[in-house]
Amino acid sequence: MKNKHLGKLEVLALVVGSIIGWGSFTLPGKQFLSTSGVINTTIGLIIGGLFILLIQSAYHRMLELHKEDGGEFTYVLNNLGNFHGFLVGWSLSLCYLSMIPLNAGAYVLLVRVIFGESFSFGYIYSVAGYGVYISDIIIMSTVILVFCFLNIKGLKISSKVQNIMSTLLVLLVFFILVYMFFTSDLSAFNKNYISNYNFSLKEISLVVAIVPFLFVGFDVIPQVASNLKFSPSKATRLTVIGIFLGVFVYASLNIIAGLSFSGEEALKTDWAVADSIISKMGYIGFSLMLIALFAAITGGINGFMIASSKLISSIADKGMLNKKYSKVNHKGVSNNAILFVSMVSLIAPWFGREVIIYIVDMASVLAAIAYGYVCFLGIRNAVSNTKKVVSFFGTILSILFILLLLIPFSPARLSIQSFAMLVSWMIFGLITYYYKQKKIK
């Protein structure tokens, strides 16, 4: 049985590709500029990134102690028992799975940008105000099946795809930012975001609250622990670099949109980042951005296909799902787990993009639950008082992330739809857990 080992570039590409997805190109126009501007958004991203680095310290300890695939799930299971392990695995499974159809849906929007709205055909119905078209279902399903095939062929192929996409993404965003910054008239940018700037904790908290969702990709490395061919310290350093690159890309794309539009103007555009690039660089720049976007969504769907299939395989290996999902083929790949992930992902296109976004929104809570567990174990397993304190702060931050999203008066609280889905998912998880435990006994 072959067991593909991941090199340093492949690990960095996996982190970057999983952190940066479709949201980095749409959030500037839809949320960041109108609610937090440029400076407060950048501060929020930096603070959120630093918070993730604190949490990452506990993940480093996990990598040192824990060599199994499954990451947080198997780590918590081995240290705290079946129930807590299942809770973390159940939370992360939806967290990872939701990112696959989200990025697959971005291909639909990419096709519409290139070929226009006329490409949409076969209207079926609307869900939550979002029209579902046969054309959208065909595109999303095709994309999911292509990546299903690539991942079944082995980690070697899927990691090569990840390397190319992540490298392209970072280089193109850097080039576009530098070019636009030095060729733009900065007087309007200064008027909109610099000269009248006001420091606002509320605006910053709106950005910080969604960091668990934006940076959920940093924790994919523990899912492939058995494939690493270097030390946990090097894996941690690469993850830290990936987090910094994530902050850079999110902040850069927000600045790129802000160079052309005020917050109010950005809300009125169809796509602030794209419109800004077209106005400053023409369609050559727009073509470069489309390549960067393609790289982002391709890296995202591929990274989460790898992570979610590894997680499902690990849950099955521990007897909490059907054992067939833990079996590996001659490529060292859990092809049944990949097929399971793909089949579940193929359901999402039928519900429309708005419902997928509701699910993704609640994924921030689910991710923070996993962060909190790992940091709690980081306190127990710390080798020094300093590490223990850092893990303690990581635990507190994880709880704060959850509270920001759940407390009714929080400016970043979940929508009613997302909250209802969160409660439903957790109840369904409890039923599944107790049914499985009863069956085992």
SVG drawing of the C-alpha trace seen along z (x, -y; Angstrom):
<svg xmlns="http://www.w3.org/2000/svg" viewBox="-40 -64 52 69">
<polyline fill="none" stroke="black" stroke-width="0.4" points="0.0,0.0 1.4,-3.4 1.4,-6.2 2.1,-9.5 4.2,-11.8 3.6,-15.6 6.6,-17.9 6.9,-21.5 5.5,-23.2 2.6,-20.8 1.7,-21.4 1.9,-25.2 -0.2,-25.0 -2.8,-22.8 -3.1,-25.4 -3.2,-28.5 -5.7,-26.8 -8.0,-25.8 -7.9,-29.2 -8.4,-31.4 -11.6,-30.7 -14.4,-32.4 -15.2,-34.5 -12.0,-36.5 -13.2,-37.9 -16.8,-38.7 -16.6,-39.8 -14.9,-43.2 -18.0,-44.4 -20.7,-42.5 -19.5,-43.2 -16.0,-44.5 -15.9,-47.9 -19.5,-48.9 -19.3,-47.7 -15.6,-48.0 -13.9,-50.0 -10.2,-49.3 -8.3,-50.0 -10.7,-48.4 -11.0,-45.4 -7.3,-45.0 -7.0,-45.4 -9.7,-42.8 -8.0,-40.4 -4.6,-40.9 -6.1,-40.4 -8.1,-37.4 -4.9,-36.0 -3.0,-36.5 -5.8,-34.7 -5.5,-31.8 -1.8,-31.7 -2.5,-31.4 -4.8,-28.5 -2.2,-27.1 0.2,-26.7 -2.1,-24.0 -2.3,-22.4 1.5,-22.2 1.4,-20.2 -1.2,-18.0 1.0,-17.3 3.9,-16.4 1.8,-13.9 -0.5,-12.6 0.5,-10.9 -2.9,-9.6 -5.0,-11.0 -8.3,-12.6 -6.7,-15.5 -8.8,-17.0 -11.3,-14.2 -8.8,-11.3 -6.8,-13.6 -9.9,-14.5 -11.2,-10.9 -8.0,-9.4 -7.8,-12.0 -11.4,-12.6 -13.4,-9.6 -16.0,-8.7 -18.6,-11.4 -16.2,-14.4 -14.4,-12.9 -17.6,-12.4 -18.7,-15.9 -15.6,-17.3 -15.7,-15.0 -19.4,-15.7 -18.7,-19.5 -15.7,-19.4 -17.4,-17.1 -20.1,-19.6 -17.5,-22.4 -15.3,-20.8 -18.2,-19.4 -20.0,-22.8 -16.9,-24.3 -17.0,-21.9 -20.3,-22.9 -19.6,-26.6 -16.5,-26.6 -18.2,-24.5 -21.0,-27.1 -18.3,-29.7 -17.7,-28.0 -21.3,-28.9 -20.7,-32.6 -17.4,-32.4 -19.1,-31.0 -21.8,-33.8 -19.1,-36.5 -17.4,-35.1 -20.5,-34.2 -23.2,-36.4 -26.6,-35.6 -27.8,-34.1 -25.8,-31.0 -28.3,-30.1 -31.1,-27.9 -33.7,-25.5 -35.2,-27.4 -36.7,-24.9 -37.6,-26.7 -36.4,-29.3 -35.1,-28.5 -34.7,-31.4 -35.0,-33.8 -32.3,-32.2 -33.2,-30.7 -32.1,-27.1 -31.3,-26.3 -30.5,-23.1 -27.4,-24.7 -26.1,-25.5 -26.7,-22.0 -24.8,-20.6 -21.8,-22.8 -21.5,-22.2 -22.1,-18.5 -19.5,-18.2 -16.9,-20.1 -17.5,-17.9 -17.2,-14.7 -14.0,-15.9 -12.4,-16.4 -13.8,-13.2 -12.0,-11.5 -8.7,-13.4 -8.6,-12.5 -9.4,-8.8 -6.5,-8.7 -4.3,-9.5 -2.8,-12.3 0.1,-12.7 -2.2,-14.2 -4.4,-16.2 -1.4,-17.8 0.2,-18.8 -3.1,-20.6 -2.9,-22.3 0.7,-23.5 -0.1,-25.2 -3.4,-26.8 -2.0,-28.2 1.1,-29.6 -0.8,-31.3 -3.3,-32.8 -0.8,-34.5 1.5,-35.8 -1.4,-37.2 -3.1,-39.0 0.3,-40.5 0.9,-41.7 -2.6,-43.2 -2.3,-45.0 1.1,-46.6 0.1,-47.6 -3.2,-49.2 -1.7,-50.9 0.9,-52.7 -1.3,-53.6 -4.4,-54.7 -5.4,-58.2 -5.2,-57.8 -7.1,-61.0 -10.5,-59.3 -9.1,-56.3 -7.7,-58.7 -11.0,-60.6 -13.1,-57.4 -10.9,-55.5 -8.0,-57.4 -8.7,-61.1 -12.0,-60.4 -11.0,-57.1 -12.5,-56.2 -11.2,-53.3 -14.3,-51.1 -14.3,-48.0 -17.7,-47.1 -16.4,-47.2 -13.3,-45.3 -15.4,-42.6 -17.5,-42.1 -14.4,-40.9 -12.8,-39.0 -16.1,-37.1 -15.9,-35.4 -12.2,-34.5 -12.9,-30.9 -14.8,-30.5 -12.3,-32.4 -9.2,-30.6 -10.7,-27.1 -8.3,-25.8 -5.3,-26.2 -6.3,-23.0 -6.3,-20.7 -2.6,-19.6 -3.5,-17.4 -5.9,-15.6 -3.0,-14.3 -0.6,-13.8 0.5,-10.3 1.5,-11.8 4.0,-14.4 7.6,-13.6 9.1,-16.2 8.8,-17.3 5.8,-18.9 7.9,-22.0 8.3,-22.5 4.7,-21.8 3.7,-24.4 6.0,-27.0 4.4,-26.3 1.0,-26.7 2.0,-30.0 3.2,-31.2 -0.1,-30.1 -2.1,-32.1 0.0,-35.2 -0.6,-34.7 -4.3,-34.3 -4.4,-37.7 -2.4,-39.3 -4.7,-38.0 -8.0,-38.9 -6.7,-42.4 -5.2,-42.9 -8.4,-42.1 -10.3,-44.5 -7.8,-47.3 -8.1,-46.5 -11.9,-47.1 -11.4,-50.1 -9.1,-51.8 -12.2,-52.4 -15.2,-52.5 -16.5,-53.8 -18.3,-51.4 -21.7,-52.5 -20.6,-52.4 -19.2,-48.9 -22.5,-47.6 -24.2,-48.8 -21.8,-47.0 -22.3,-43.5 -18.7,-42.6 -16.6,-45.3 -13.2,-43.6 -13.7,-42.7 -15.2,-46.2 -12.3,-47.9 -9.7,-45.9 -11.5,-46.5 -11.6,-50.2 -7.9,-50.4 -6.3,-47.6 -8.9,-46.8 -9.8,-43.4 -6.2,-42.1 -6.3,-42.7 -9.8,-41.2 -8.5,-38.1 -5.6,-37.8 -8.2,-38.2 -10.3,-35.4 -7.2,-33.1 -6.6,-34.0 -10.2,-33.3 -10.1,-30.0 -7.0,-29.1 -8.7,-30.1 -11.9,-28.1 -10.0,-25.1 -7.5,-25.1 -10.4,-25.4 -12.5,-22.6 -9.5,-20.3 -8.1,-21.0 -11.5,-20.4 -12.1,-17.2 -8.8,-15.9 -9.5,-17.0 -13.1,-15.9 -12.4,-12.4 -9.5,-11.9 -11.8,-12.9 -14.7,-10.6 -12.2,-7.8 -10.9,-8.3 -14.4,-8.5 -15.2,-5.2 -12.0,-3.6 -13.0,-4.3 -16.3,-2.5 -18.5,-5.6 -19.4,-5.2 -19.6,-2.2 -16.2,-0.6 -16.2,-0.5 -15.4,-4.2 -12.1,-3.6 -10.8,-1.1 -8.0,-2.3 -7.2,-1.3 -3.8,-0.5 -3.1,-4.2 -3.4,-4.6 -6.6,-6.5 -9.9,-6.0 -11.9,-5.9 -15.2,-5.1 -14.8,-8.1 -14.1,-10.3 -17.3,-8.9 -19.3,-9.5 -18.1,-13.1 -18.8,-13.7 -22.3,-12.2 -23.2,-14.4 -21.8,-17.4 -23.9,-16.6 -27.1,-17.2 -26.3,-20.8 -26.7,-22.2 -30.4,-21.3 -30.9,-23.7 -29.4,-26.8 -26.5,-29.0 -28.3,-30.9 -28.9,-27.7 -25.3,-26.7 -24.3,-30.1 -26.5,-29.6 -24.7,-26.3 -21.2,-27.9 -22.1,-30.7 -22.8,-28.2 -19.5,-26.5 -17.7,-29.2 -19.3,-27.9 -18.5,-24.3 -14.9,-25.2 -14.6,-27.2 -15.8,-24.1 -12.9,-22.1 -10.4,-24.9 -11.6,-25.0 -11.2,-21.3 -7.6,-21.2 -6.6,-24.3 -8.1,-22.7 -6.0,-19.6 -3.1,-21.9 -3.4,-23.1 -3.3,-19.5 -0.4,-18.4 1.7,-21.5 5.4,-21.0 5.9,-24.5 4.0,-27.1 4.3,-29.5 2.7,-26.9 0.0,-26.3 -0.9,-30.0 -1.0,-30.3 -3.3,-27.3 -5.5,-28.8 -5.8,-32.0 -6.6,-29.9 -9.4,-28.2 -10.8,-31.6 -10.6,-32.9 -12.5,-29.9 -15.3,-30.5 -15.3,-34.2 -15.6,-33.3 -18.6,-31.1 -20.3,-33.8 -19.8,-36.5 -21.8,-34.3 -24.5,-33.1 -25.2,-35.9 -28.4,-37.7 -27.0,-41.3 -23.7,-40.6 -23.2,-42.5 -21.9,-39.3 -24.6,-36.9 -25.8,-34.2 -29.0,-34.7 -32.1,-32.9 -31.8,-30.4 -28.1,-29.6 -28.9,-29.2 -31.8,-26.9 -29.6,-24.7 -26.9,-24.6 -29.3,-23.4 -30.8,-20.8 -27.3,-19.5 -26.3,-19.1 -29.6,-17.3 -29.1,-15.0 -25.5,-14.4 -26.7,-13.4 -29.3,-11.0 -26.7,-9.4 -24.1,-9.1 -26.5,-7.4 -27.9,-5.1 -24.4,-4.0 -23.3,-3.5 -26.4,-1.4 -25.7,0.7 -22.1,1.3 -23.2,2.4"/>
</svg>
